[in-house]
């Protein structure tokens, strides 16, 4: 399995025999559900931030040339 997933450089010290010796924890369903409750809102926020970033990028790309050319004047805008 490791060989099928290797896409970059490989290290000779890591081989199938060594990988099979690694002990992995198998979390309970309760632990997985609790983890999901914690991380789901975080991933949702990341997703929403990515959408907002794309919108802001489009707005910037639309307005910046107009600002640079003087087509839009913001000299009298108060912030």
C-alpha positions in Angstrom: 0.0 0.0 0.0 2.8 2.4 0.9 4.4 1.9 -2.4 1.2 2.7 -4.3 0.8 6.0 -2.3 4.4 7.2 -2.7 4.6 10.1 -5.1 7.7 11.9 -4.1 11.1 11.0 -2.9 11.4 7.8 -0.9 13.6 7.0 2.0 15.2 3.5 2.0 14.8 3.2 5.8 11.1 3.3 5.4 9.8 0.0 3.9 6.7 -2.1 4.1 8.2 -4.2 6.9 8.8 -1.2 9.0 5.5 0.4 8.2 3.7 -2.8 9.3 5.4 -2.6 12.7 3.8 0.9 13.5 1.0 0.6 16.0 -2.0 2.7 15.2 -4.8 3.7 17.5 -8.3 2.8 16.5 -10.6 5.5 18.0 -14.0 4.7 19.3 -17.1 5.9 17.5 -17.7 8.3 20.5 -14.3 9.8 20.1 -14.8 10.2 16.3 -18.1 11.9 16.9 -16.7 14.3 19.5 -13.8 15.0 17.1 -16.2 15.7 14.3 -18.3 18.1 16.5 -15.1 20.1 17.1 -13.6 20.2 13.6 -16.7 20.4 11.5 -17.3 24.1 12.3 -13.7 24.8 11.7 -13.7 23.2 8.3 -17.0 25.0 7.5 -15.4 28.4 8.4 -12.4 27.6 6.2 -14.7 26.8 3.3 -16.7 30.0 3.9 -13.4 32.0 4.1 -12.3 30.6 0.8 -15.5 31.6 -0.9 -15.2 35.1 0.6 -11.6 35.3 -0.5 -12.6 34.5 -4.1 -15.3 37.1 -4.1 -12.9 39.7 -2.7 -10.2 38.8 -5.3 -12.8 39.3 -8.1 -13.8 42.6 -6.6 -10.2 43.7 -6.3 -9.4 42.7 -9.9 -12.5 44.6 -11.1 -11.8 47.8 -9.1 -8.1 48.1 -9.1 -7.6 48.9 -12.8 -10.4 51.5 -12.6 -8.8 53.1 -9.5 -5.3 53.1 -11.2 -6.7 54.7 -14.4 -8.6 57.4 -12.5 -12.0 56.1 -13.7 -13.0 55.8 -10.1 -12.1 58.7 -7.7 -12.0 57.9 -4.0 -10.2 61.0 -2.9 -13.2 62.4 -1.1 -14.3 59.1 0.5 -14.2 59.2 4.3 -13.4 56.1 6.2 
